[in-house]
Amino acid sequence: MYRTKKEKLYIRDLVQNPAVAYPAYYTLSASLYQNEMLRAALAALHGFDFSSYTKASAHEDIFKMLHRGGFAIFKEKYIVGYFGGKMMYLESSGWKGMPAVEEIFKPENWQIC
């Protein structure tokens, strides 16, 4: 079976003085490593600069952004993407399935671009 090469994207390469330094890196596929929208979302999250983001007013706004290939920020803690019909959040070791907890259904917990 062919395994795609994973690369580490270090936060210090995106933000000089990150407000949130943990995790120090994210493990990404080569295509997502080069994705400018993901890099911008990570820089906003770790720099705690949400000036280009707004609170979502409805779940339609969140999915509109995700369907066009963007990345939302959940609770000012996680980058969320939409892959293969699944919402996934980014951890240091890679993408994880988003658990269906009550908080994900509240639009005020989401920052969208």
C-alpha positions as CSV (number, residue, x, y, z in Angstrom):
1,M,0.0,0.0,0.0
2,Y,1.3,3.4,-0.9
3,R,1.7,5.8,2.0
4,T,1.8,9.6,1.4
5,K,4.7,11.5,2.8
6,K,3.9,13.6,5.8
7,E,5.6,16.8,6.6
8,K,5.9,18.8,9.8
9,L,4.7,22.4,9.6
10,Y,6.3,24.3,12.5
11,I,4.3,27.2,14.0
12,R,7.4,29.4,14.4
13,D,7.7,29.2,10.5
14,L,4.2,30.9,10.3
15,V,4.2,33.3,13.3
16,Q,7.3,34.9,14.8
17,N,5.9,35.3,18.3
18,P,2.9,33.0,18.6
19,A,0.4,33.8,21.3
20,V,-0.4,30.1,21.5
21,A,2.8,28.0,21.0
22,Y,1.3,24.6,21.6
23,P,1.4,22.4,19.6
24,A,4.7,23.4,18.2
25,Y,4.1,21.7,14.8
26,Y,1.4,19.9,12.8
27,T,1.9,16.8,10.7
28,L,0.3,17.3,7.3
29,S,0.2,15.7,3.9
30,A,2.4,17.4,1.2
31,S,-0.7,19.0,-0.4
32,L,-2.0,20.4,2.8
33,Y,1.5,21.5,3.9
34,Q,1.4,23.9,0.9
35,N,-2.3,25.0,1.2
36,E,-2.3,28.7,1.7
37,M,-5.8,28.8,3.3
38,L,-4.7,26.3,6.0
39,R,-1.5,28.3,6.6
40,A,-3.5,31.5,7.0
41,A,-6.0,29.8,9.4
42,L,-3.1,28.4,11.5
43,A,-1.4,31.8,11.6
44,A,-4.6,33.4,12.8
45,L,-5.1,30.7,15.4
46,H,-1.6,30.8,16.8
47,G,-1.2,34.6,16.5
48,F,-4.6,35.0,18.1
49,D,-5.5,37.5,15.2
50,F,-9.0,36.8,14.2
51,S,-9.5,40.2,12.3
52,S,-10.2,38.4,9.0
53,Y,-12.6,36.1,10.7
54,T,-16.2,36.6,11.8
55,K,-18.5,34.7,14.1
56,A,-20.8,32.3,12.1
57,S,-24.4,33.3,12.2
58,A,-25.8,29.9,11.1
59,H,-24.5,26.5,10.3
60,E,-25.0,27.2,6.6
61,D,-22.2,29.8,6.8
62,I,-19.9,27.2,8.3
63,F,-20.6,24.6,5.6
64,K,-20.4,27.1,2.8
65,M,-16.8,27.9,3.9
66,L,-15.9,24.3,4.3
67,H,-17.3,23.3,1.0
68,R,-15.3,25.8,-0.9
69,G,-12.1,24.4,0.7
70,G,-11.7,26.9,3.6
71,F,-10.9,26.1,7.2
72,A,-13.0,27.3,10.1
73,I,-11.8,27.9,13.6
74,F,-13.7,26.2,16.4
75,K,-13.8,27.7,19.9
76,E,-10.6,29.6,19.1
77,K,-8.8,26.3,19.7
78,Y,-9.0,24.1,16.6
79,I,-8.8,24.3,12.8
80,V,-11.6,22.4,11.2
81,G,-11.7,21.1,7.7
82,Y,-14.2,19.0,5.7
83,F,-12.8,15.9,4.0
84,G,-14.7,13.0,2.4
85,G,-18.0,14.1,4.0
86,K,-16.5,14.4,7.5
87,M,-15.7,17.3,9.6
88,M,-12.2,16.9,11.0
89,Y,-10.1,19.0,13.4
90,L,-6.3,19.3,13.3
91,E,-4.1,18.1,16.1
92,S,-0.3,17.9,16.1
93,S,-0.3,14.3,14.9
94,G,-2.8,15.0,12.0
95,W,-6.5,15.2,11.3
96,K,-9.0,13.6,13.7
97,G,-12.8,13.0,13.3
98,M,-14.9,15.8,14.9
99,P,-17.0,14.4,17.8
100,A,-20.7,15.3,17.7
101,V,-20.9,17.2,21.0
102,E,-23.5,19.9,21.8
103,E,-21.0,22.8,21.3
104,I,-20.5,22.1,17.6
105,F,-24.1,22.9,16.9
106,K,-23.8,26.5,18.3
107,P,-22.8,28.9,15.6
108,E,-21.2,31.3,18.1
109,N,-18.4,28.8,18.7
110,W,-17.2,29.1,15.1
111,Q,-15.0,31.7,13.4
112,I,-15.3,31.8,9.6
113,C,-13.5,33.7,6.9
